[in-house]
Amino acid sequence: MPYQAIEQTLSISRFATYRNAVVNHTGNDCVRTALSLYEWNAKLAAGFFVPLHIYEVTLRNAISDAISQRYGADWPTNDFFLNSLTDKNKRAITSLYREHGYQGVGKLLPEVKLFFWEEMFTRRHDGRIWKPYINNIFPNAAHLTVQQIRMQLKDACFIIRKLRNRIAHHEPIFNQTSLTDVYPLISTTVAMRCNETHKWLNQLETVNELFANRVI
């Protein structure tokens, strides 16, 4: 294996993260093990894409359903809803249809950033959305209080979003302290929404198999 050529192609500074991790773990500067770690990291990042896909679609549809119950199906154009948002989040929604016009919530949802959905779990929306509707939207979390459900979903989204962004920018994820927490958080969120979707997700995921076969 032409390790040096691959290291040069990936960049020495980038590859150093993996070499240093191997040195810290084993005491040896082994480029072969470092490349194996790089490969494992890439496979794990790829493995997370399916759970992240299911999580994000599930979450945004759930929140959209909750908003719709309060503000109607075309909530992105409802002034009462828009005025309940922070200025930043209001602009995040209106900017999506300002240029080409509003074409329905189905067209808009895929364009909304995950940060917006995370922000929907702040307590400013408790009285209008979460207290009346959260148990209908996340029926399998009925044993928790409204605040507990909302805070769990918000905290989970923050951790998941951070990892998602690292994966999207091809950054190392093997060295993230919350790495092993992410799939359980994804799984729990989906389970709160739908048992059948949760079972399907667990059948598809490959993340846990990769965790069972770590390089270091």
Backbone as a chain_set.jsonl record, in Angstrom:
{"seq": "MPYQAIEQTLSISRFATYRNAVVNHTGNDCVRTALSLYEWNAKLAAGFFVPLHIYEVTLRNAISDAISQRYGADWPTNDFFLNSLTDKNKRAITSLYREHGYQGVGKLLPEVKLFFWEEMFTRRHDGRIWKPYINNIFPNAAHLTVQQIRMQLKDACFIIRKLRNRIAHHEPIFNQTSLTDVYPLISTTVAMRCNETHKWLNQLETVNELFANRVI", "coords": {"N": [[0.846, -1.205, 0.0], [0.702, 2.166, -0.925], [1.403, 4.168, 1.288], [2.586, 6.672, 1.839], [2.073, 8.211, -0.441], [-0.712, 8.365, -0.363], [-1.037, 9.726, 2.042], [0.126, 12.177, 1.368], [-1.681, 13.013, -0.579], [-4.069, 13.284, 0.863], [-3.295, 15.235, 2.577], [-0.694, 16.178, 4.718], [-1.092, 17.529, 7.127], [-3.787, 17.073, 7.652], [-3.846, 14.275, 7.861], [-2.277, 13.961, 10.039], [-3.809, 14.147, 12.322], [-4.861, 11.612, 12.626], [-2.571, 10.016, 12.734], [-1.407, 10.997, 15.063], [-3.354, 10.27, 16.909], [-3.122, 7.516, 16.875], [-0.503, 7.229, 17.84], [-0.845, 8.265, 20.43], [-2.533, 6.364, 21.455], [-1.305, 3.843, 21.129], [1.39, 4.191, 21.385], [3.069, 3.968, 19.269], [4.156, 5.206, 16.104], [2.452, 4.45, 13.61], [1.84, 4.3, 10.325], [0.251, 2.65, 8.823], [-1.741, 1.751, 10.599], [-2.814, 4.22, 11.154], [-3.931, 4.879, 8.68], [-5.851, 2.887, 8.538], [-7.475, 3.725, 10.614], [-8.342, 6.116, 9.533], [-9.845, 5.132, 7.39], [-11.795, 3.713, 8.811], [-13.029, 5.816, 10.16], [-14.122, 7.195, 7.962], [-15.915, 5.279, 6.993], [-17.608, 5.096, 9.191], [-18.669, 7.679, 9.242], [-20.059, 7.594, 6.82], [-21.832, 5.553, 7.496], [-23.425, 6.822, 9.358], [-25.044, 8.424, 7.826], [-27.519, 7.306, 6.961], [-29.089, 6.895, 9.427], [-29.072, 9.628, 10.205], [-30.433, 10.821, 8.094], [-33.028, 9.639, 8.342], [-33.645, 10.51, 10.907], [-33.631, 13.382, 10.653], [-35.627, 13.901, 8.729], [-37.831, 12.754, 10.017], [-37.926, 14.372, 12.325], [-38.305, 17.034, 11.349], [-40.749, 16.775, 10.007], [-42.4, 16.079, 12.129], [-42.284, 18.376, 13.785], [-43.277, 20.254, 11.991], [-45.878, 19.257, 11.72], [-46.822, 19.76, 14.305], [-46.713, 22.567, 14.404], [-48.511, 23.11, 12.393], [-50.933, 22.313, 13.527], [-51.467, 24.378, 15.195], [-51.188, 26.736, 13.647], [-52.051, 26.25, 11.081], [-51.888, 24.618, 7.816], [-50.302, 26.062, 6.07], [-48.285, 27.294, 7.565], [-45.714, 28.563, 7.222], [-46.244, 31.023, 6.079], [-47.854, 32.294, 7.822], [-48.584, 35.068, 9.678], [-48.894, 35.306, 12.446], [-47.522, 33.094, 13.407], [-44.94, 33.605, 12.345], [-44.309, 35.95, 13.686], [-43.938, 34.966, 16.186], [-41.445, 33.993, 16.272], [-37.86, 34.32, 16.713], [-36.032, 37.103, 15.355], [-33.974, 36.198, 13.696], [-34.744, 33.537, 13.076], [-37.172, 34.002, 11.874], [-36.375, 35.352, 9.558], [-34.969, 33.233, 8.441], [-36.982, 31.544, 7.562], [-38.7, 33.151, 5.909], [-36.917, 33.994, 3.955], [-36.64, 31.831, 2.352], [-38.731, 31.713, 0.582], [-38.993, 34.208, -0.445], [-37.848, 35.099, -2.872], [-38.785, 33.364, -4.96], [-41.373, 32.91, -4.355], [-43.976, 31.427, -2.321], [-44.426, 27.986, -2.343], [-45.777, 26.01, -1.07], [-45.748, 23.98, 1.926], [-44.489, 21.512, 1.695], [-42.515, 21.848, -0.248], [-40.889, 23.62, 1.018], [-39.913, 22.534, 3.441], [-37.575, 20.748, 3.097], [-35.61, 22.631, 2.734], [-35.164, 23.984, 5.037], [-32.96, 24.674, 7.659], [-31.369, 22.474, 10.031], [-30.81, 23.688, 12.433], [-32.878, 25.536, 12.792], [-35.045, 23.854, 13.412], [-34.135, 22.813, 15.797], [-34.198, 25.141, 17.346], [-36.921, 25.451, 17.569], [-37.563, 24.033, 19.78], [-37.194, 25.605, 21.989], [-38.293, 27.204, 25.027], [-39.984, 29.297, 24.476], [-41.949, 28.515, 22.778], [-43.591, 26.881, 24.203], [-46.22, 27.44, 25.354], [-47.809, 27.977, 23.086], [-47.427, 25.864, 21.27], [-46.13, 23.402, 22.261], [-47.173, 22.564, 24.829], [-49.947, 22.157, 24.22], [-49.771, 20.228, 22.114], [-47.612, 18.41, 22.087], [-47.755, 15.794, 23.106], [-49.381, 14.492, 21.288], [-47.828, 14.63, 19.019], [-45.447, 13.364, 19.67], [-46.111, 10.593, 20.641], [-45.121, 8.361, 22.001], [-43.691, 9.225, 24.109], [-45.162, 9.857, 26.245], [-44.962, 9.332, 28.938], [-43.297, 11.166, 29.991], [-42.911, 14.59, 31.115], [-44.146, 17.584, 29.491], [-42.133, 19.538, 29.369], [-39.86, 17.968, 29.85], [-39.843, 16.281, 27.585], [-39.532, 18.181, 25.517], [-37.059, 19.384, 26.228], [-35.328, 17.185, 26.161], [-35.459, 16.53, 23.44], [-34.454, 18.872, 22.313], [-31.832, 19.036, 23.408], [-30.786, 16.659, 22.371], [-30.93, 17.198, 19.63], [-29.069, 19.259, 19.366], [-26.593, 17.95, 19.881], [-26.64, 15.969, 17.881], [-26.785, 17.553, 15.583], [-24.31, 18.875, 15.618], [-22.515, 16.747, 15.159], [-23.461, 15.934, 12.673], [-22.798, 18.167, 11.105], [-20.008, 18.069, 11.175], [-19.565, 15.693, 9.801], [-20.627, 16.393, 7.316], [-18.733, 18.214, 6.475], [-16.552, 16.666, 6.185], [-14.898, 16.265, 8.378], [-12.853, 14.856, 11.03], [-14.471, 12.395, 13.036], [-14.046, 10.408, 14.828], [-12.8, 11.149, 17.163], [-14.569, 12.536, 18.74], [-16.138, 13.397, 21.755], [-18.791, 12.852, 22.342], [-19.515, 10.887, 20.593], [-20.436, 8.17, 20.745], [-22.875, 8.602, 21.85], [-24.588, 9.559, 19.96], [-26.035, 7.886, 18.081], [-27.862, 6.488, 19.87], [-29.348, 8.75, 20.694], [-30.513, 9.592, 18.298], [-32.028, 7.296, 17.761], [-33.758, 7.216, 19.991], [-35.21, 9.597, 19.664], [-36.586, 9.119, 17.231], [-38.058, 6.91, 18.059], [-39.769, 8.093, 19.922], [-41.557, 9.277, 18.252], [-42.545, 7.285, 16.424], [-43.102, 3.881, 16.619], [-42.866, 1.867, 14.633], [-41.304, 3.047, 12.638], [-39.021, 3.371, 14.118], [-38.23, 0.693, 14.554], [-37.647, -0.036, 11.905], [-35.523, 1.728, 11.365], [-33.576, 0.678, 13.128], [-33.111, -1.738, 11.909], [-31.834, -0.97, 9.614], [-29.512, 0.451, 10.271], [-25.912, 0.677, 10.472], [-24.077, 1.553, 12.187], [-23.605, 0.653, 14.836], [-22.388, -1.811, 14.436], [-19.982, -1.005, 13.308], [-18.907, 0.382, 15.487], [-18.398, -1.76, 17.093], [-16.166, -2.788, 15.983], [-13.733, -1.31, 16.247], [-10.755, 0.521, 15.342], [-8.822, 1.635, 16.996]], "CA": [[0.0, 0.0, 0.0], [1.53, 3.378, -1.003], [0.903, 5.005, 2.377], [3.098, 8.029, 1.76], [1.356, 8.908, -1.51], [-2.065, 8.648, 0.129], [-0.89, 10.763, 3.059], [0.363, 13.436, 0.666], [-2.917, 13.389, -1.272], [-5.037, 13.733, 1.869], [-2.536, 16.319, 3.214], [0.024, 15.728, 5.914], [-1.702, 18.127, 8.316], [-5.044, 16.37, 7.915], [-3.551, 12.904, 8.259], [-1.604, 14.004, 11.334], [-4.814, 13.904, 13.369], [-4.996, 10.158, 12.765], [-1.281, 9.495, 13.181], [-1.239, 11.379, 16.47], [-4.281, 9.461, 17.705], [-2.522, 6.178, 16.975], [0.645, 7.355, 18.747], [-1.345, 8.449, 21.795], [-3.214, 5.146, 21.909], [-0.449, 2.646, 21.098], [2.796, 4.529, 21.618], [3.822, 3.772, 18.024], [3.745, 5.997, 14.947], [2.242, 3.452, 12.557], [1.039, 4.911, 9.273], [-0.744, 1.654, 8.384], [-2.86, 1.83, 11.544], [-3.43, 5.542, 10.971], [-4.787, 4.806, 7.495], [-7.002, 2.063, 8.914], [-8.336, 4.602, 11.409], [-8.959, 7.054, 8.576], [-10.862, 4.369, 6.669], [-12.888, 3.434, 9.759], [-13.716, 7.092, 10.367], [-14.908, 7.475, 6.759], [-17.031, 4.325, 6.957], [-18.546, 5.473, 10.249], [-19.365, 8.878, 8.758], [-21.029, 7.123, 5.823], [-22.847, 4.784, 8.198], [-24.329, 7.733, 10.064], [-25.918, 9.156, 6.919], [-28.877, 6.74, 6.953], [-29.801, 7.345, 10.62], [-29.253, 11.081, 10.183], [-31.497, 11.071, 7.118], [-34.317, 9.278, 8.925], [-33.856, 11.41, 12.041], [-33.949, 14.756, 10.282], [-36.937, 13.921, 8.076], [-38.812, 12.495, 11.071], [-38.024, 15.526, 13.222], [-38.902, 18.213, 10.716], [-42.16, 16.496, 9.749], [-43.089, 16.115, 13.418], [-42.42, 19.764, 14.216], [-44.201, 20.895, 11.05], [-47.23, 18.833, 12.095], [-47.202, 20.48, 15.521], [-46.972, 23.968, 14.043], [-49.744, 23.129, 11.577], [-52.097, 22.196, 14.396], [-51.72, 25.699, 15.792], [-51.186, 27.858, 12.708], [-52.542, 25.848, 9.775], [-50.96, 23.903, 6.933], [-49.37, 27.013, 5.442], [-47.681, 28.044, 8.667], [-44.585, 29.425, 6.894], [-46.711, 32.353, 5.671], [-48.772, 32.791, 8.842], [-47.932, 36.17, 10.387], [-48.871, 35.05, 13.881], [-46.4, 32.192, 13.658], [-43.685, 34.283, 12.04], [-44.039, 36.924, 14.74], [-43.576, 34.255, 17.416], [-40.059, 33.571, 16.115], [-36.809, 35.329, 16.795], [-35.808, 37.758, 14.059], [-33.111, 35.329, 12.889], [-35.508, 32.394, 12.576], [-38.185, 34.537, 10.954], [-35.682, 35.564, 8.281], [-34.602, 31.922, 7.894], [-38.151, 30.997, 6.875], [-39.2, 34.018, 4.832], [-35.928, 34.089, 2.881], [-36.75, 30.641, 1.509], [-39.742, 31.897, -0.474], [-39.086, 35.62, -0.841], [-37.455, 35.307, -4.27], [-39.566, 32.585, -5.921], [-42.743, 32.76, -3.883], [-44.279, 30.265, -1.494], [-44.96, 26.902, -3.169], [-46.3, 24.966, -0.199], [-44.842, 23.571, 2.987], [-43.714, 20.359, 1.243], [-41.337, 22.334, -0.976], [-40.047, 24.423, 1.895], [-39.31, 21.767, 4.538], [-36.207, 20.271, 2.883], [-34.665, 23.746, 2.669], [-35.008, 24.571, 6.369], [-31.783, 24.129, 8.331], [-31.632, 21.73, 11.258], [-30.742, 24.636, 13.562], [-34.218, 26.103, 12.983], [-35.875, 22.879, 14.121], [-33.629, 22.793, 17.175], [-34.694, 26.348, 18.005], [-38.35, 25.309, 17.847], [-37.714, 23.391, 21.081], [-37.005, 26.534, 23.091], [-39.517, 27.298, 25.816], [-40.858, 30.347, 23.974], [-43.045, 27.886, 22.042], [-44.32, 25.96, 25.079], [-47.646, 27.742, 25.49], [-48.512, 27.976, 21.803], [-47.291, 24.621, 20.503], [-45.748, 22.151, 22.892], [-48.101, 22.119, 25.863], [-51.165, 21.564, 23.649], [-49.666, 19.248, 21.034], [-46.411, 17.56, 22.062], [-48.083, 14.389, 23.358], [-49.904, 13.936, 20.033], [-46.755, 14.583, 18.033], [-44.49, 12.353, 20.146], [-47.001, 9.83, 21.527], [-44.423, 7.341, 22.771], [-42.98, 9.877, 25.211], [-46.232, 10.367, 27.111], [-44.593, 9.137, 30.345], [-42.499, 12.321, 30.372], [-43.62, 15.867, 31.099], [-43.944, 18.38, 28.266], [-40.813, 20.163, 29.433], [-38.844, 16.914, 29.71], [-39.799, 15.877, 26.176], [-38.966, 19.272, 24.722], [-35.644, 19.576, 26.544], [-34.595, 16.026, 25.644], [-35.384, 16.655, 21.985], [-33.561, 19.989, 21.985], [-30.45, 18.647, 23.728], [-30.389, 15.639, 21.394], [-30.744, 17.842, 18.328], [-27.808, 20.002, 19.407], [-25.48, 16.988, 19.751], [-26.75, 15.338, 16.561], [-26.477, 18.567, 14.562], [-22.871, 19.118, 15.623], [-21.864, 15.637, 14.456], [-23.908, 16.013, 11.272], [-22.021, 19.202, 10.424], [-18.64, 17.571, 10.999], [-19.611, 14.703, 8.72], [-20.868, 17.11, 6.057], [-17.499, 18.908, 6.088], [-15.491, 15.648, 6.12], [-14.005, 16.403, 9.521], [-12.767, 13.625, 11.831], [-15.492, 12.23, 14.068], [-13.645, 9.34, 15.746], [-12.282, 11.737, 18.394], [-15.607, 13.332, 19.393], [-16.459, 12.802, 23.05], [-20.195, 12.419, 22.374], [-19.735, 10.075, 19.402], [-21.258, 6.989, 20.999], [-24.203, 9.035, 22.301], [-25.393, 10.112, 18.871], [-27.05, 6.963, 17.567], [-28.96, 6.347, 20.833], [-30.194, 9.951, 20.674], [-31.301, 9.483, 17.068], [-32.969, 6.197, 17.94], [-34.765, 7.615, 20.979], [-36.078, 10.618, 19.064], [-37.475, 8.462, 16.273], [-38.968, 6.062, 18.832], [-40.787, 8.961, 20.509], [-42.508, 9.624, 17.187], [-43.2, 6.15, 15.77], [-42.463, 2.597, 16.916], [-42.548, 1.118, 13.415], [-40.151, 3.708, 12.01], [-37.89, 3.066, 14.985], [-37.806, -0.685, 14.234], [-37.054, 0.024, 10.565], [-34.226, 2.381, 11.528], [-32.637, -0.248, 13.76], [-32.784, -2.772, 10.925], [-30.999, -0.393, 8.559], [-28.283, 1.104, 10.718], [-24.668, -0.103, 10.522], [-23.183, 2.283, 13.078], [-23.219, -0.144, 15.999], [-21.436, -2.825, 13.978], [-18.69, -0.339, 13.169], [-18.402, 0.63, 16.83], [-17.911, -3.033, 17.649], [-14.927, -3.144, 15.286], [-12.886, -0.124, 16.253], [-9.337, 0.352, 15.005], [-8.127, 1.9, 18.266]], "C": [[0.88, 1.253, 0.0], [1.078, 4.425, 0.027], [1.334, 6.465, 2.232], [2.356, 8.836, 0.694], [-0.062, 9.286, -1.062], [-2.026, 9.77, 1.15], [-0.681, 12.131, 2.408], [-0.916, 13.931, -0.011], [-3.949, 13.942, -0.292], [-4.568, 15.0, 2.565], [-1.96, 15.828, 4.528], [-0.647, 16.27, 7.171], [-3.011, 17.429, 8.676], [-4.773, 14.966, 8.469], [-2.894, 12.849, 9.634], [-2.568, 13.757, 12.481], [-4.918, 12.418, 13.668], [-3.686, 9.533, 13.261], [-1.077, 9.79, 14.659], [-2.148, 10.558, 17.378], [-3.719, 8.059, 17.913], [-1.333, 6.2, 17.934], [0.172, 7.444, 20.189], [-1.962, 7.165, 22.35], [-2.271, 3.957, 22.05], [0.998, 2.926, 21.465], [3.656, 4.388, 20.389], [3.258, 4.64, 16.914], [3.636, 5.059, 13.747], [1.312, 4.025, 11.496], [-0.037, 3.946, 8.77], [-1.974, 1.705, 9.303], [-3.582, 3.161, 11.403], [-4.353, 5.541, 9.758], [-6.024, 3.945, 7.778], [-7.989, 2.872, 9.743], [-9.057, 5.602, 10.51], [-10.097, 6.355, 7.831], [-12.076, 4.096, 7.567], [-13.714, 4.695, 10.007], [-14.626, 7.417, 9.177], [-16.12, 6.547, 6.663], [-18.076, 4.669, 8.018], [-19.347, 6.705, 9.835], [-20.424, 8.491, 7.737], [-22.17, 6.371, 6.492], [-23.859, 5.655, 8.917], [-25.327, 8.404, 9.124], [-27.345, 8.615, 6.91], [-29.64, 7.123, 8.219], [-30.053, 8.849, 10.641], [-30.373, 11.482, 9.231], [-32.864, 10.818, 7.748], [-34.654, 10.198, 10.095], [-34.342, 12.779, 11.593], [-35.315, 14.854, 9.602], [-38.042, 13.704, 9.103], [-39.03, 13.732, 11.925], [-38.719, 16.701, 12.558], [-40.377, 17.995, 10.4], [-42.974, 16.573, 11.032], [-43.32, 17.559, 13.866], [-43.372, 20.515, 13.295], [-45.643, 20.524, 11.368], [-47.718, 19.582, 13.325], [-47.54, 21.936, 15.213], [-48.278, 24.078, 13.273], [-50.995, 23.052, 12.443], [-52.458, 23.532, 15.021], [-51.976, 26.768, 14.735], [-51.678, 27.5, 11.312], [-51.457, 25.268, 8.896], [-49.933, 24.822, 6.286], [-48.719, 27.916, 6.495], [-46.484, 28.912, 8.268], [-44.995, 30.843, 6.479], [-47.66, 32.963, 6.699], [-48.071, 33.852, 9.699], [-47.873, 35.942, 11.888], [-47.727, 34.109, 14.243], [-45.08, 32.906, 13.446], [-43.317, 35.278, 13.135], [-43.717, 36.276, 16.081], [-42.114, 33.832, 17.415], [-39.091, 34.69, 16.468], [-36.629, 35.943, 15.41], [-34.984, 36.864, 13.132], [-33.904, 34.187, 12.278], [-36.629, 32.83, 11.639], [-37.571, 34.759, 9.577], [-35.324, 34.243, 7.625], [-35.753, 31.307, 7.115], [-38.544, 31.869, 5.683], [-38.219, 34.125, 3.676], [-36.046, 32.93, 1.902], [-37.788, 30.801, 0.404], [-39.865, 33.346, -0.942], [-38.826, 35.797, -2.333], [-38.398, 34.619, -5.25], [-41.006, 32.377, -5.494], [-42.934, 31.469, -3.103], [-44.969, 29.211, -2.348], [-45.466, 25.733, -2.325], [-45.265, 24.478, 0.787], [-43.973, 22.387, 2.562], [-42.454, 20.74, 0.489], [-40.358, 23.031, -0.044], [-39.288, 23.591, 2.926], [-37.881, 21.313, 4.272], [-35.157, 21.383, 2.89], [-34.376, 24.345, 4.045], [-33.85, 23.886, 7.095], [-32.174, 23.452, 9.644], [-31.607, 22.648, 12.477], [-32.108, 25.247, 13.842], [-35.092, 25.144, 13.775], [-35.432, 22.746, 15.569], [-34.185, 23.971, 17.962], [-36.19, 26.286, 18.296], [-38.595, 24.642, 19.198], [-37.335, 24.31, 22.234], [-38.345, 26.773, 23.786], [-40.455, 28.406, 25.353], [-42.064, 29.768, 23.235], [-43.885, 26.941, 22.914], [-45.828, 26.212, 25.071], [-48.425, 27.596, 24.203], [-48.524, 26.607, 21.126], [-47.116, 23.393, 21.379], [-46.702, 21.678, 23.984], [-49.388, 21.535, 25.262], [-50.931, 20.324, 22.785], [-48.535, 18.23, 21.154], [-46.738, 16.086, 22.291], [-48.705, 13.715, 22.141], [-48.791, 13.723, 19.018], [-45.715, 13.525, 18.382], [-45.215, 11.444, 21.139], [-46.288, 8.814, 22.408], [-43.554, 7.919, 23.881], [-43.963, 10.401, 26.254], [-45.924, 10.202, 28.597], [-43.743, 10.283, 30.879], [-43.36, 13.576, 30.392], [-43.339, 16.59, 29.782], [-42.548, 18.977, 28.255], [-39.701, 19.137, 29.259], [-38.711, 16.463, 28.257], [-39.097, 16.94, 25.35], [-37.472, 19.424, 24.971], [-34.805, 18.41, 26.049], [-34.41, 16.131, 24.14], [-34.429, 17.764, 21.576], [-32.102, 19.622, 22.247], [-29.928, 17.61, 22.735], [-30.085, 16.28, 20.048], [-29.431, 18.606, 18.277], [-26.63, 19.066, 19.168], [-25.47, 16.363, 18.362], [-26.34, 16.319, 15.467], [-24.97, 18.824, 14.476], [-22.127, 18.002, 14.889], [-22.207, 15.661, 12.974], [-23.068, 17.014, 10.496], [-20.574, 18.771, 10.214], [-18.581, 16.562, 9.86], [-19.756, 15.401, 7.373], [-19.616, 17.819, 5.557], [-16.291, 17.982, 6.096], [-14.441, 15.825, 7.216], [-13.936, 15.084, 10.281], [-13.905, 13.569, 12.849], [-15.074, 11.205, 15.117], [-13.24, 9.882, 17.11], [-13.301, 12.617, 19.123], [-16.086, 12.649, 20.667], [-17.888, 12.255, 23.102], [-20.526, 11.428, 21.251], [-20.677, 8.893, 19.667], [-22.655, 7.334, 21.519], [-25.144, 9.311, 21.135], [-26.439, 9.128, 18.368], [-28.166, 6.711, 18.58], [-29.889, 7.557, 20.868], [-31.082, 9.977, 19.43], [-32.414, 8.457, 17.256], [-34.105, 6.58, 18.894], [-35.731, 8.634, 20.408], [-37.072, 9.992, 18.096], [-38.499, 7.599, 17.002], [-40.08, 6.88, 19.493], [-41.911, 9.253, 19.509], [-43.28, 8.405, 16.682], [-42.445, 4.852, 16.031], [-42.034, 1.856, 15.655], [-41.355, 1.726, 12.689], [-38.894, 3.433, 12.807], [-37.352, 1.666, 14.704], [-37.096, -0.723, 12.878], [-35.662, 0.638, 10.621], [-33.204, 1.413, 12.101], [-32.248, -1.399, 12.838], [-31.778, -2.262, 9.884], [-29.608, 0.028, 9.036], [-27.103, 0.136, 10.753], [-23.674, 0.501, 11.504], [-22.698, 1.405, 14.222], [-22.245, -1.261, 15.63], [-20.045, -2.228, 13.824], [-18.091, -0.029, 14.53], [-17.839, -0.637, 17.454], [-16.592, -3.474, 17.034], [-14.025, -1.919, 15.136], [-11.445, -0.466, 15.858], [-8.477, 0.594, 16.245], [-9.166, 2.202, 19.333]], "O": [[1.74, 1.38, 0.872], [0.455, 5.429, -0.319], [0.546, 7.379, 2.471], [2.046, 10.009, 0.903], [-0.544, 10.382, -1.347], [-2.874, 10.662, 1.135], [-1.253, 13.126, 2.853], [-1.198, 15.129, -0.014], [-4.617, 14.936, -0.574], [-5.386, 15.757, 3.088], [-2.624, 15.168, 5.327], [-0.762, 15.56, 8.17], [-3.31, 17.219, 9.851], [-5.407, 14.537, 9.434], [-2.944, 11.824, 10.313], [-2.175, 13.21, 13.511], [-5.047, 12.015, 14.824], [-3.697, 8.634, 14.101], [-0.625, 8.93, 15.415], [-1.759, 10.194, 18.487], [-3.832, 7.49, 18.998], [-1.175, 5.29, 18.749], [0.719, 6.78, 21.069], [-1.919, 6.91, 23.554], [-2.41, 3.155, 22.973], [1.746, 2.012, 21.813], [4.856, 4.658, 20.444], [2.043, 4.796, 16.789], [4.582, 4.892, 12.977], [0.122, 4.213, 11.749], [-1.109, 4.375, 8.343], [-3.11, 1.701, 8.828], [-4.805, 3.229, 11.518], [-5.432, 6.131, 9.797], [-7.117, 4.252, 7.303], [-9.201, 2.722, 9.593], [-10.236, 5.894, 10.708], [-11.179, 6.918, 7.663], [-13.224, 4.228, 7.142], [-14.943, 4.645, 10.056], [-15.761, 7.858, 9.359], [-17.214, 6.977, 6.298], [-19.277, 4.552, 7.778], [-20.557, 6.768, 10.052], [-21.548, 8.992, 7.777], [-23.331, 6.524, 6.113], [-25.019, 5.271, 9.069], [-26.356, 8.904, 9.578], [-28.293, 9.398, 6.856], [-30.752, 7.637, 8.109], [-31.126, 9.294, 11.048], [-31.164, 12.376, 9.53], [-33.748, 11.673, 7.695], [-35.8, 10.616, 10.257], [-35.348, 13.28, 12.095], [-36.074, 15.785, 9.868], [-39.068, 14.383, 9.07], [-40.166, 14.103, 12.218], [-39.624, 17.299, 13.14], [-41.175, 18.925, 10.512], [-44.1, 17.071, 11.031], [-44.424, 17.917, 14.277], [-44.18, 21.321, 13.757], [-46.534, 21.37, 11.297], [-48.876, 19.992, 13.393], [-48.535, 22.468, 15.706], [-49.052, 25.014, 13.469], [-52.011, 23.667, 12.118], [-53.621, 23.786, 15.337], [-52.864, 27.606, 14.894], [-51.717, 28.367, 10.438], [-50.266, 25.4, 9.18], [-48.817, 24.397, 5.989], [-48.623, 29.131, 6.327], [-46.246, 29.926, 8.924], [-44.176, 31.761, 6.524], [-48.212, 34.039, 6.467], [-47.078, 33.559, 10.366], [-46.907, 36.343, 12.537], [-47.049, 34.298, 15.253], [-44.188, 32.818, 14.29], [-42.143, 35.43, 13.471], [-43.275, 36.953, 17.009], [-41.597, 33.367, 18.431], [-39.466, 35.861, 16.514], [-37.035, 35.353, 14.409], [-35.257, 36.779, 11.935], [-33.756, 33.894, 11.091], [-36.99, 32.1, 10.716], [-38.163, 34.405, 8.557], [-35.365, 34.125, 6.4], [-35.53, 30.623, 6.116], [-38.701, 31.367, 4.57], [-38.632, 34.326, 2.533], [-35.605, 33.031, 0.757], [-37.73, 30.098, -0.605], [-40.741, 33.671, -1.743], [-39.52, 36.573, -2.99], [-38.778, 35.211, -6.26], [-41.777, 31.732, -6.204], [-42.14, 30.535, -3.22], [-45.974, 29.494, -3.001], [-45.569, 24.606, -2.809], [-44.063, 24.546, 0.532], [-42.836, 22.267, 3.018], [-41.441, 20.045, 0.571], [-39.15, 23.033, -0.283], [-38.143, 23.905, 3.252], [-37.031, 21.476, 5.148], [-33.963, 21.116, 3.033], [-33.438, 25.129, 4.194], [-33.776, 22.658, 7.134], [-33.168, 23.808, 10.276], [-32.318, 22.401, 13.451], [-32.464, 25.457, 15.002], [-35.796, 25.554, 14.698], [-36.261, 22.583, 16.465], [-34.594, 23.817, 19.112], [-36.677, 26.994, 19.177], [-39.714, 24.679, 19.71], [-37.17, 23.837, 23.359], [-39.404, 26.566, 23.193], [-41.606, 28.458, 25.788], [-43.081, 30.443, 23.079], [-44.79, 26.276, 22.41], [-46.614, 25.301, 24.811], [-49.57, 27.144, 24.214], [-49.507, 26.232, 20.487], [-47.879, 22.434, 21.253], [-47.009, 20.487, 24.049], [-49.875, 20.514, 25.749], [-51.797, 19.452, 22.723], [-48.504, 17.268, 20.387], [-46.072, 15.215, 21.731], [-48.576, 12.502, 21.972], [-48.808, 12.758, 18.254], [-45.167, 12.868, 17.497], [-44.964, 11.516, 22.342], [-46.807, 8.444, 23.461], [-42.78, 7.202, 24.515], [-43.63, 11.282, 27.047], [-46.551, 10.854, 29.431], [-43.494, 10.365, 32.082], [-44.415, 13.621, 29.761], [-42.407, 16.242, 29.056], [-41.857, 18.927, 27.237], [-38.705, 19.411, 28.59], [-37.601, 16.283, 27.757], [-38.183, 16.643, 24.581], [-36.7, 19.577, 24.025], [-33.69, 18.612, 25.567], [-33.329, 15.852, 23.623], [-33.68, 17.621, 20.609], [-31.237, 19.867, 21.406], [-28.775, 17.672, 22.309], [-29.093, 15.94, 19.403], [-28.751, 18.6, 17.25], [-25.764, 19.356, 18.342], [-24.415, 16.242, 17.738], [-25.63, 15.951, 14.531], [-24.424, 18.973, 13.383], [-21.223, 18.267, 14.097], [-21.346, 15.435, 12.124], [-22.668, 16.749, 9.363], [-19.98, 19.079, 9.18], [-17.653, 16.58, 9.052], [-19.086, 15.041, 6.405], [-19.449, 18.008, 4.352], [-15.15, 18.437, 6.025], [-13.255, 15.568, 7.008], [-14.858, 14.274, 10.192], [-14.255, 14.584, 13.452], [-15.682, 11.135, 16.185], [-13.322, 9.167, 18.108], [-12.933, 13.365, 20.029], [-16.403, 11.46, 20.658], [-18.16, 11.3, 23.828], [-21.7, 11.163, 20.992], [-21.606, 8.652, 18.897], [-23.517, 6.461, 21.616], [-26.364, 9.299, 21.304], [-27.609, 9.487, 18.238], [-29.333, 6.716, 18.19], [-31.096, 7.401, 21.054], [-32.256, 10.34, 19.502], [-33.579, 8.714, 16.953], [-35.272, 6.295, 18.625], [-36.937, 8.549, 20.64], [-38.264, 10.3, 18.136], [-39.667, 7.555, 16.616], [-41.211, 6.406, 19.61], [-43.065, 9.448, 19.891], [-44.5, 8.457, 16.525], [-41.266, 4.745, 15.694], [-40.947, 1.279, 15.617], [-40.495, 1.004, 12.184], [-37.815, 3.278, 12.235], [-36.138, 1.477, 14.625], [-36.061, -1.374, 12.733], [-34.729, 0.131, 9.998], [-32.079, 1.338, 11.607], [-31.166, -1.97, 12.98], [-30.979, -3.03, 9.349], [-28.642, -0.037, 8.276], [-27.263, -1.055, 11.022], [-22.552, 0.011, 11.635], [-21.51, 1.409, 14.546], [-21.376, -1.615, 16.426], [-19.048, -2.863, 14.166], [-16.881, -0.163, 14.712], [-16.905, -0.581, 18.255], [-15.97, -4.425, 17.507], [-13.617, -1.556, 14.032], [-10.99, -1.598, 16.023], [-7.528, -0.144, 16.511], [-8.813, 2.456, 20.484]]}, "num_chains": 1, "name": "protein.A"}
